[in-house]
Amino acid sequence: MQHVAIDLGSMESQICVRSAAGEILQERKLPSPRLKQFFKQQPKSRVIVESCAEAFAVADMALEQQHEVRVVPATLVRSLGVGARGIKTDRRDAQILSEVSCRIDLPSVHVPSDLARQRRMMCTMREQLVASRTALINSVRGWARTQLKRIRSGHVCSFVERVRTAALNDSGGLPSFVERTLNCIDTLNEQIALADDELRELAQEDSTCQRLMTVPGVGPVTSIRFVSALDEVGRFRSAHAVQAFLGLTPGEHSSSQRQQRTGITKAGPPSVRRALVQVAWNVRRLCPHDPISQWATEIEHRRGKHVATVAVARKLAGILYAMWRDGTIYEPRHESRRVAT
């Protein structure tokens, strides 16, 4: 089997093809959109690419032609020799990856399905809209403080109306630059509402998301985020593996006789971790009699509120995984019944 290493670029990609014995058979640059045609012309090969924005689209092209694919983590390639001794070129990077592939079976990150990638991007772009709205709201609040204006508290969707109401009490009204910012916030409110409707409809059509949303505090965004991050529930052997994948398990920094446990590793997708932590806060605030909340209260007495909330997020990750794996819905007293039997 030959080994095809590709140093990907948005416009052009560098290709290095080696035989199973390690001999370079071909080196060339090729426009990235033409890689699909290139894969059609090659015998069954192992295709090696570094993880980047274009990697999964190229992986799909190679898999479609029955090639083996290895998407090597970007954190690993430097240890393989990429960029060693301060020398880094596209040609050299492709040569190193193909040479290493001839010697060992390189590890690969999971190649998510096209549906999972689309769902992730939908959630990511919604988050960018929300972040933009937050930044604009904060800028208007900053202006209001310089003018000694007080804006009534309320829901974010009514912020523009509350600012304009406050301006009615001032003979000077609103400056044009503030009015432009408020118009942008209005537009963002409309677009965020459309994004929420789209995600809600998508979650309603997905039976897995529907089951996950039976957990208190889990809504369409969190369920879609979780499902798209895991993509295939069967690739995780246990709930602990999912918790570790999401970076919700404690780290360790031990050496020799010294043993030290650290905070959570924060590995994996930060957006899913943030969503689960937010769900944990909501569960503790809105469902104080839920067994999870009562369990968290016991931890809070020993370790504090923030540690307890992260512990809830970790437990929720395991619960969501188990519900998806077993095809069940949330049962608050499931654990107590299991212990009793």
N, C-alpha and C positions, 0 to 999 in steps of 0.2 A: 504494500500500500504506500502510495506517495504522500508526502506531507506538504500542504499548501499553507504557508503563513502569509498573512495579509496585514500590512500596517495601514489602517483605514484613515481616510481623509474625507472631508465633505465634498471635495471636487475630484481628487485623484487618490488612488490607493497603490501602494507598492506591494508587489507580489514576489514571493520567493518559493519555488517549487523544488523539493528534494525527493530523491528516491528513498526507498526503505533503507538503503545502505548509507545514506547521508550525502550522496552526490547531488550537487546543484544541477537541476535540469533546465530551469528557466527562471529568469528574472526580468521583470518589466513593470512599467507603470501603466495603469489602466483607469479610465474614468470610472468612478464608483458605480454609477447607474448601469455600466456594462458588465459588472461582475456576474450577473445572472447568466448572461450568454457565455462567459468564461467557464462557469461551473458546468454548463451543459457539455462543453467540449472536453472535460477532464474525466479520466477513469475514476472509479471510486477512490476517494482520498480522505485524509484527515485534514480538516480545515481549522486553522488556529488563528484567532483574532483576539485582540485585547479589548476588554470591556470599555465601551464608550457609547456615545449617542447613536452611532450608526451600527453598532455591533449586532443587535438583535435582528434588524432588517436584513443584514447580510447573512446572518445565521439562517434565517428563514429561506433565503435563496439557496443556500447550500443544502439544507435539509430536504428541500423540494426535489433536489437532484440525487437524493439518497447518499449524500456524503456524511461522514462523521464530523461533528462540530465540537470544538473546544473554545469556549469564550473565557479566556484567562482573566482572573481578577487583576485590576490595575495595580492593586497593592502588592501583587506577587511578581510582576514582570521585572522590577528592579533587582530582585534577588536572583533572577535568571540571567542577568547580565545586561539588560537593556539600559543604556545610558551609562555604562561602566566607564570609569576613567575620564569622565567628562566628555565623552564622544557619543553623540546621539544623532543619527540620521534615519530617514525612513528605510533606506536600503539595509543599513546595519541592523535595525530593529527586526525587520522581516527575516534576515538571515539568522539572527540569534534564536528567534521563536521557532523557526523551522528546524534548526539544528538540535535544540533541546527536545522538540517533539519526537525526533528520531531516536532519542535515548530513553525518554520516559513518557508515560501516559500523563500528560498535563491535566491538572484539575480544571474543572469548568464550573462556572456559575450556572444556576438554573436558567434555562432559556424560556421565559414566560410566553404564554400563548398570546396571539394577537388581541384577543378579547381582553385579557388581563392588562396588556399594555395600554389599550384604548381606555379602559376604566381608570387606570392610574392617571393618565393624562387628563381625563375629565375632572377628576378630583383635584389634581395639581393646579389646573387652570382656574378652577373655582376658588382655591385657596389664594391664588394670586389676585383675583378680583377682590376678595375679602381683605387681603393685606393692603391693597391700594386704597380701598375705602377707609380702612383704619388710619392710614397715613394722612389722608386728606382731612378726616374728622379731627385728628390731633392737631393739624396745622390751623384749622378754624378755631379750635379751642384755645390754641396759643394766642391767636389774634384777639379773641374775646377777652382773654386775661389782660392783655396790654391796654384794652379799652375799659377795663373794670366792669365788663358786662358779665352777668351771671346767666348761664344757660341751664334751664331746668333739666334734671335727670330724667331719663326715660329710655325707651327702646331705640336701638340704633337706626331703625327705619324711620323714626319720627324726628331724627336729629335736625334735618333741614328745616322742617316746619317750626321746631322749637327755636332755632337760631333766628328765623325770620320774625317770629313772634316777639322775641327779645328786642329785635331791631325796631319794631313798631313804637317802642317806648322811647326811642332815641330820635331826636329831630334830624340827626345826621344820616340816618338810614344805613344801608349797607354799601360799602365801597364796591366798585366794579370787580376788583380782583377777588373779593370774598364771594360775590354773586356767581362768578365763573366757577369757583371751587364748589359751591353748593350745587350748581347745575351738574357738575361732574359726579358728585355724590349721588344725586338723584338718578343719573344714568346707570351708575354702578349698582344701585339698589335694584333697578329693573333687571339688569343682567344677572345679578346674583339670584334673584327670585326665579328667573328662567332656568338657571343652572340647577337650583334646588329642585324645581319641578322635574327636570330631566333625570336627575339622580333618583328622585322618589319613584318615578315611573319605572326606571330600570330596576330598582330594588324590588318593586312589586311584581315584576315579571320573573324574578329569580327566586326559586324555591329555597335555596340555601340562605340568601339574604333574609327572606321572610322568617326563617327559623331563628336566625341570629338576632333578629330584631325583637324577639320575645324576651330577651335579656333587658332588664331595666336600664334605661339610659342609652341603649344602642339604637341609633337611627339609620337612615339610608346611607349617609356619608360614611359612618364608621363601618357598617357592614360591607359596603362595596370596597372600602379601603382594605379591610381585613381579607376579604375573599380574593381580591386582585393581588395582594402581597403574597399570600400563600400559593395561589394559583391551583396547585394540585395537593389536596390534603394528604394523599398517600405518600408523598415524599418525606413526610415527617413521621418518625417512629413513635413519638410520644408527645404529650403536652409540654413536657420540659424542653424538648427540642424546639418547639414553637416559641416558647418563652425566651429561650436563648437566641433564636433567630431574630426576634424582635428587640433584643438588647435589654430585656427586663430582668435578667438574672444578675446576681452580684458577681463582680470580678474578683480576681485574686492577684496579689503581688507578693509572692513568697520566694525566699531564697535561703538555702542552707537550713539553719535552725529557726529562721524567722518566718512566721506565717502571718499574713495580713490579708484580710478580706476588704475589698473596696466597694464603692457604690456600684450601681448597675452599669453594665458594659456600654450601653447605648449603641450597640452594633445594630445593623439592619436598618430598615426604613424608618426614619424619624417621624414621618407623617402618621404612620400607624401607631407608633408609640405615643405621640402627642394625643391622638384621638382616644386611645384607651385610657390615658391618664385623665383626660377630660370626662370620659364616661365614669371613671372611678369617683371623681369629685361629685358628679351628678347623683350617682347611686347613694353616696354617703349623705348627701344633703336632702334628697327627695324621698329616699326609701330607708329611713333609719331603722325600721324593724325587719328589713331583709337580713337573712343569716350572714350574708357577706358583709353588710354594714356592721352588724354586731361583732363579727370576727375582727373587723378592722378597728373597732373601738378598743378591743382588748390590746391590740398591737400598739395603738396610739398611746395608751397609758404607759407602755414600756419604752417605746422608741420615738414617739412624737407623731404629729399629724401627717407630715409629708412622707415619712417612711411608710406609714400605714396606707396612705393613698396609692403609693407606687406598688405596695404589696397587693392591693385590690386590683390594680391594672394588670399585674402579673397573673393573678388568679383568673381574672376575666379572660385573658388570652388563652389560658388552658381550658376554660369552660367553653369558649367559642369553638376552639378546635375540637373538643370532644363532641359538642352538639353537631358540628359539621360531619365529623367522622361517623357518628352513630345515627345521624338522621333524626335527632330528637329535638324537642323544644326545651326551654328553660323551666326547671322545676326547683323552686327555692329550697325545698326541704329534702332534696335528693341525697345530700351528703349525710344528713342526720339519719335518714331511713337506711342508708347503706351501712352505717356504723351499727345501728340497732340490730340488723340482721346478721 
